Structure formats: structure tokens, C-alpha cells
Amino acid sequence: MPVKRIDYCQFILTSQANFTMTQFADHSSGFSHDAVKRYLQGDKLTANQVWEHAKREIVVCARGCIVFDDSILDKNHSHHIELVRRQYSGNAHGLIKGIGLVNCIYVNPETGEYWPIDYRIFAPEQDGKTKLDHVQDMLVGAIANKELPFDRVLFDTWYATKDLMLLVDRVGKRFYCPIKSNRRVDDSEGKTPYRAVDSLDWDAHELKHGKRIKVHGFPKDFKVQLFRVEVSSNRTDWVVTNDLAQNSTQDTQEACALRWKIEQFHRELKQLTGIEKCQCRKARMQRNHVACAILVWLRLKAVAKEAATTMYQIKRRWLAEHLRQELRSPALAMAFA
């Protein structure tokens, strides 16, 4: 019996820890290991097909925003999986072997909800594109093809490049992003040399309302508003925006807080869908598994919303029901204590 896409997604949705082809075949009545393999080899799922499902679930907002970030699918113990390369992981604080996944999510700031709207797999050997290239492509695609209302674009320091900030400005959107503490800027209208942003002087008014600066290397007349955001007692973010009407550090901090929604999305993907657990060697099989995992996330999101509960409770409820049944009538009874 051939395995269909919905069959494979059902396996991911139901399985709790093991997401291998062998696990699927061993626990299904009509599917062999070879049938599962043929499905993963033969399907050609793309980000556009995932979007066709995602757009049905999205609740839009005129003040919506899109957020970009990447995540590394950990394959540190793999030796022969295509798409795997050494790359920096923020969670590991170092280089690991993994598959780079660059994501774009849509956030509704009124409800706090978020949905994936696009993604790219980082494979420069195949397409010659950097992660920044992928983000630029997804931004242009979101505006040209997806017809989503949004006015802000959020990303972290790694993507806070001149090219991306100028692109966001050209397409008429507002960016909010932190920059590195050693980024050279000028707040003197050219009267003093550029210096590291963390060496600037701040008075009480500027701490509350921000200050106008020019970032080194940007066009002569391109100014941004800079805010010193105290995230914690030992961390300060230097946030820039092309929204020159923004004059509140508090509002800027709240806008930037939406960026953490993508970290939550990455955590849910990894903990609930087994997106990292596919052991297939071929790139096409890995790509199909990633797409199916995101489809499963969308299903979990919809069911959790309808049930007014969390995605974690939805995913674990089968395990909880099994545990209750085993405690009532154990298949393997404890014989001594």
C-alpha cells in the first residue's frame, strides 16, 4: 500500500519521540519501510504548498508584523546526511552539524498569535544563496504574493545589515532590529568621528525618547532612530528603526518583544513535530520531512486554538490517556515492592 502525504503527517502528529521510517512501518498495519521511503523520495513539498495551508488559518491585523530568524536542525551525530553542514548555533553557542532552516512568521500583535508563512533551507552548495539572500527573497515574496497586511519587519543582529535595512525601507515598511554594540554610528551630525554605539553618551531625554543617528556605511541622508533598551540588569540592546516618528523607548521595547515569537515557534517545532529527528540521508527526503513537520505544527496550532488549550497539551494527551489506562489496568504489573 502506498504511503500518502497525509499518512506521513499523521504519523508525525501522533508519534511522541521516535520519528523514523522504521517506527512508522513497525506501528502501522499496511505500510512497509520501503513504502515510507518511496513516499519521502517521491514527494516534492515546497514552502509555497505549506503556505497554501497556512493562509487559511491566519488572523490578519493592520498592525501585523513579520519576523525573520534561522534555526539549526541538530544533526550533530550524522555522518552522511545531505544538507548537513557545520554552522553556528545560538543555543549551542558554537558550531554544530545541522541543517539550517530560515523562517518567516506572521505575528498578530493584538492577539499574540503567529503562523509560519515561508521558509528556506540553507544549502549554499545547491543554490549559492546566503541566509541573508533567503530573507530578502522571502520579504519580497511576502509583499508581492501573499497580500498580508503588515507594517513592521523584525530581525536580530545577525540580519541587521545595510542591504536588508535599506530593502525594508525601499518597500515602504518599518524595521526594528538590535545592532551589535561595536557598530559604528554618529549622533553628532558629522561633527565628531564615528564611534561604537555602546560608547555614546545619553541624557535623560534620550534614554526615554531615543536619538537620531547615522550608521557608518549607509547612504549620506539615511538616518535611523536609536534606542537604548535595558533588557535586563546585565544586557542592553541597541535598537534601530527607520520609523523616525517613533519617540518612545517603551514602545520600541514592546515592538521588539514580538521578535521572540519566532523563538517560541522554533521551540514548538523541535519539541512537538520531530523536525530534527529524520535520519534519511537524501536531501529530498529531508526537505519533505521538514515541510510535513511544519504542516503538523499548523494542525496542532488550529486544534489547540479550538480547544482553548496549548499545543503541548494537545500533543501529549494521547500519552496521558495511555498512562491513566495503564495505572487503572496495567499490562505489565509490578510484582514486588
VEXFIKOL-993974 format. One record per residue (C-alpha): residue in three letters; z, y, x. Coordinates in steps of 0.05 Angstrom, whole numbers, plus 32768, in hexadecimal, padded with zeros to 4 digits. Last residue first. Layout:
N
AlaZYX
...
***
This chain:
337
Ala839E7FB880A0
Phe83767F7A808D
Ala83387F638068
Met83137FA4805E
Ala82DD7F97802A
Leu82927F9C8039
Ala826C7FA67FF8
Pro82A57FD37FE2
Ser82B17FDC7F97
Arg82D2801F7F87
Leu82D080397FCE
Glu828880207FD6
Gln827380447F96
Arg829480857FAC
Leu827280817FF0
His822E80747FD0
Glu823680B07FA3
Ala824980DB7FDE
Leu820D80C38005
Trp81DF80D37FCB
Arg820081177FC5
Arg81F38129800E
Lys81B0814C8005
Ile81C481727FC7
Gln820781877FE4
Tyr81E4819F8024
Met81B181C77FFC
Thr81EA81EC7FDC
Thr81FB81F27F92
Ala81E382177F55
Ala81BF81D97F3B
Glu817D81FE7F33
Lys818682207F77
Ala819781DE7F99
Val815A81BC7F7A
Ala812B81F47F92
Lys814781F77FD8
Leu814581AB7FE0
Arg80FC81AB7FCB
Leu80EB81E37FFB
Trp810F81BF8034
Val80E781808023
Leu80A781A8802B
Ile80C081C1806E
Ala80CD81798084
Cys80888164806D
Ala8068819B8098
Val8090818580D6
His807F813B80CA
Asn8035814D80C4
Arg803681738105
Gln805A813B8129
Met802681098111
Arg7FED81368127
Ala800D813F816C
Lys801180F4817B
Arg805180D58196
Cys807880C68157
Gln80C380CB815F
Cys80D180F78123
Lys8119810E8125
Glu8113815A812F
Ile80FF816A80E7
Gly8135813B80CD
Thr81358161808B
Leu817E8175807F
Gln819D818880C2
Lys816081A280E6
Leu814081C780AD
Glu818381E28096
Arg819381FE80DB
His814F821E80E1
Phe8155823F809D
Gln819A825A80AE
Glu817E827880EE
Ile8147829680C4
Lys817A82B78097
Trp819982D780D4
Arg8163830D80D3
Leu818183278092
Ala81BA834380BB
Cys8189837480DA
Ala8184839B8098
Glu81D0839D8092
Gln81D783B780D9
Thr81A383EC80CB
Asp81C78402808C
Gln8208840980B4
Thr81E6843080EC
Ser81CB846180BA
Asn8193849380C7
Gln8154846D80B3
Ala811D84A080A5
Leu80FC848E80E8
Asp80EE844880CF
Asn80CD84328110
Thr810B840B811F
Val813583FB815C
Val817783D58162
Trp81A283D381A0
Asp81D3839B8191
Thr821A839C81AD
Arg8244835E81B9
Asn828B835481D2
Ser82B483718199
Ser8280835C8167
Val823D8372814B
Glu824583BB8161
Val820283D9814F
Arg81E88412817A
Phe81AC842C8155
Leu81698445816E
Gln813484678145
Val80EE84608160
Lys80BB848F817E
Phe80708484818A
Asp805284C681A3
Lys804584B181EB
Pro8030846A81DB
Phe8064843581F0
Gly807084228238
His80B88438823B
Val80D8843D81F6
Lys80DE848381D8
Ile811E849781B6
Arg813A84B68176
Lys818484AB816B
Gly81B18485813C
His81D9849E80FF
Lys822184878109
Leu8222847D8155
Glu81F484BA815B
His822584E78137
Ala826084D08161
Asp823C84DC81A3
Trp821784A781CA
Asp820384A68213
Leu81CD84758228
Ser81DB8440825C
Asp81D08405822D
Val8189841B8221
Ala81778416826A
Arg815A84568286
Tyr811A84808280
Pro811B84BF82A9
Thr81378501828E
Lys8117853B8268
Gly80E385108246
Glu80FC851B81FF
Ser814385098216
Asp814D84C681F3
Asp8123849E8223
Val812084528225
Arg812084198257
Arg813283D4823B
Asn816F83BB8263
Ser819983AC8225
Lys816283838206
Ile8146839B81C4
Pro815F838C817E
Cys812C838D8146
Tyr811D83B28106
Phe80D383BB80F5
Arg80B683E480BD
Lys807283D480A0
Gly803283FD809C
Val800283CC80BD
Arg7FFF83F880FB
Asp804B83FA8101
Val805183AF8101
Leu801A83AB8135
Leu803D83DF8161
Met807D83B6815F
Leu80588376816F
Asp8031839281AA
Lys806C83B881C8
Thr8098837B81C8
Ala80D7836C81A1
Tyr80C583228199
Trp80FB830881C8
Thr812C833D81AF
Asp812E83228168
Phe8101832B812C
Leu8101834F80E9
Val80C6836C80C2
Arg80D5839C8089
Asp80AD83B4804D
Phe809F83758025
Pro807783647FE7
Leu805383227FF0
Glu800883217FE7
Lys800082E28012
Asn7FBB82EC8030
Ala7FB2832D8057
Ile7FFA83438060
Ala801882FE806F
Gly7FDB82EC8099
Val7FE3832980C6
Leu802C831880D0
Met801D82CF80DC
Asp7FE882DF8111
Gln801783108134
Val804F82DC8135
His802082A78150
Asp800882D48188
Leu805182E2819A
Lys805E829881A0
Thr8024829581D1
Lys7FE0827A81BF
Gly7FB0825081EA
Asp7FA0822281B0
Gln7FAC81DC81CB
Glu7FD281E7820D
Pro7FF6822181EC
Ala801781F381B8
Phe804C821A8193
Ile804B81FE814C
Arg804082358119
Tyr8063824780D9
Asp8059826C8097
Ile807B827F8056
Pro80BF8260805F
Trp80EF82768027
Tyr812C82A38023
Glu816282B57FF0
Gly819482ED7FFB
Thr818C83027FB2
Glu817C834C7FBC
Pro816683448004
Asn812D83157FF1
Val811982F68033
Tyr80D582DA8045
Ile80D382AA8080
Cys80A682A580BD
Asn80AF826D80EF
Val809A825B8136
Leu80A882128145
Gly80AB81FD818E
Ile80AC81B3819A
Gly80E1819C81CB
Lys80F8818F8212
Ile813181BC8224
Leu813881FB824E
Gly817982228249
His81AC8242821B
Ala81AE820281F1
Asn81AE822981B0
Gly817F825E81CB
Ser814E822981E1
Tyr811C82398218
Gln80E0820D821F
Arg80CC81CB823F
Arg809281AC821B
Val8088817A81E2
Leu8047818281BB
Glu8036813881C9
Ile8070810881CD
His807180DD820C
His80B480E5822E
Ser80E680F781F7
His813080FF8203
Asn8131814B81FE
Lys8107814B81BE
Asp812D8185819E
Leu810481AB816B
Ile810881F18189
Ser810C822B8159
Asp80E5826B8154
Asp80F082AD8131
Phe80CE82DB80FF
Val80EC82FC80C2
Ile80C983198086
Cys80E7834D8059
Gly80ED835B800F
Arg80FB83A07FF4
Ala80C883987FBC
Cys80E883557FAC
Val80C783117FA3
Val80E682D17F89
Ile80C3829A7FAF
Glu80BE82547F92
Arg807482507F81
Lys806282707FC3
Ala808282377FEA
His805382007FCF
Glu801282237FE2
Trp8035823A8023
Val803D81F28039
Gln7FF281E88031
Asn7FE68226805B
Ala8015820D8091
Thr7FE981D08099
Leu7FEC81868086
Lys7FB5815B80A3
Asp7FC68115808C
Gly7FA880DA80B1
Gln7FD780CB80EB
Leu801780D480C2
Tyr7FFA80A9808A
Arg7FE2807380B9
Lys8026806F80DA
Val804880668097
Ala8017802E8086
Asp8022800E80CA
His806D800B80BF
Ser80627FE9807C
Phe806B80088038
Gly80777FE17FF8
Ser80C27FD87FED
Ser80DD80108018
His811A800C8045
Asp80FD7FEB8083
Ala80BD80138080
Phe80E18057807D
Gln8112804480B4
Thr80DA802B80E0
Met80B3806C80D6
Thr80EF809280F0
Phe811A80C480C9
Asn816080A780D4
Ala819980D480BE
Gln819E80E08073
Ser815D80C68056
Thr814E80DD8010
Leu8124811C801A
Ile810281008058
Phe80EF80C18032
Gln80D780E97FF6
Cys80AC81138025
Tyr808B80D4803F
Asp807D80BB7FF9
Ile806380FF7FE2
Arg803280FF801C
Lys801780BB8008
Val802380788029
Pro7FED8044801E
Met800080008000
***
